[in-house]
Amino acid sequence: MASRYAHLHQSPAGAGDARPTAQQIVQDECLEGQWTDQVILITGCSSGLGVQTARALYTTGATLYLTARDLDKARLTLHDLMDSPRVHLLHLDLNSLASVRACAEEFKTRSSRLNILIANAGVMGCPEGRTADGFETQFGTNHLAHFLLFRLLRTVLLASSTPAFHSRVVILSSGSHRFGQVNFENLTWEGEYNTWMAYAQSKTANIWTANEIERRYGSQGLHAVSVHPGTIATDLLRHVPPEQMAVWTADKDLEKYWKTPEQGAATTVWAAVAKELEGRGGVYLDNCAVAEEWVPTESGWGPGYASWAFNPESEARLWATSLELLGLKDE
């Protein structure tokens, strides 16, 4: 069955065109003010997609826990939501596993329920570097930190699942996962660092994690999906070299795919609220729909997932490797 938004994505015309916004998704699902019993945690809410995701989901009536590395910046950006008793800020620096653990503990002292976890925060195009715990920056931030956060919150997610609404995990990936898989033989890319291959590794890892969560917990009422939000001009681009930005800006085929941040948050919000996704996971979403496999184009753009996006053996290997790197036991 085609997505209700398929026709709006057939001929994209650039940022601000007819493609839906996050708020439109909430309205189309008739959820304004209807979710007063739901609790949602969103990472990365001081700028970009996290802010737009939070603004849209706030209108559902849900209680929001919003994380940021810079809480002052988040308060400034989210100023119009800060007086609400339904909005809570949590400090989270994904560069540090200690910060992830502290954030999870603080959340659990403040809420016994969690219906939706949205792993939105991330970095892209970084120069070679390491997190506080010695992991390659993009893999450590985009994948391992969120993997640990999920592990620490999964019991709350499981306990919060009801027959009426199964708990959901929404992990933001990227169409850039199509550049490459996980380099299991050299996860840090030591001696062969390429920023875009390292980014692709982290984004493929995001997809594989969602698929493995679904495999492990779907039967218990906890489902996970991965999301490609689209091409959006946000603070995520801060590490992209000027010469690369110049190439993208001059690309006329890419130009039509750009979205506003409000449009970019639409697929994330659709993943969180869509009734048609109830009880379903282990899928990759783009353009407010369950995606199909990517058909390579001359320009390299367009929707769809890489052929390796669904690989149970690799997904299980990544899960085991991640546990080992974090010093955790499988359960």
Secondary structure as UniProt FT lines:
FT   TURN            4..5
FT   HELIX           6..9
FT   TURN            15..16
FT   HELIX           22..28
FT   TURN            29..30
FT   TURN            32..34
FT   TURN            36..37
FT   STRAND          39..42
FT   HELIX           48..58
FT   TURN            59..61
FT   STRAND          63..68
FT   HELIX           71..77
FT   TURN            78..83
FT   TURN            85..86
FT   STRAND          87..91
FT   TURN            94..95
FT   HELIX           97..110
FT   STRAND          116..119
FT   TURN            132..133
FT   HELIX           137..138
FT   HELIX           139..144
FT   HELIX           145..160
FT   STRAND          167..172
FT   HELIX           175..179
FT   TURN            184..185
FT   TURN            187..188
FT   TURN            190..191
FT   HELIX           195..217
FT   HELIX           218..220
FT   STRAND          222..228
FT   STRAND          231..232
FT   HELIX           235..239
FT   HELIX           242..250
FT   HELIX           252..255
FT   TURN            256..257
FT   STRAND          258..259
FT   HELIX           261..264
FT   HELIX           266..273
FT   HELIX           275..277
FT   TURN            278..279
FT   STRAND          284..286
FT   TURN            287..288
FT   STRAND          289..290
FT   TURN            307..308
FT   HELIX           312..326
//
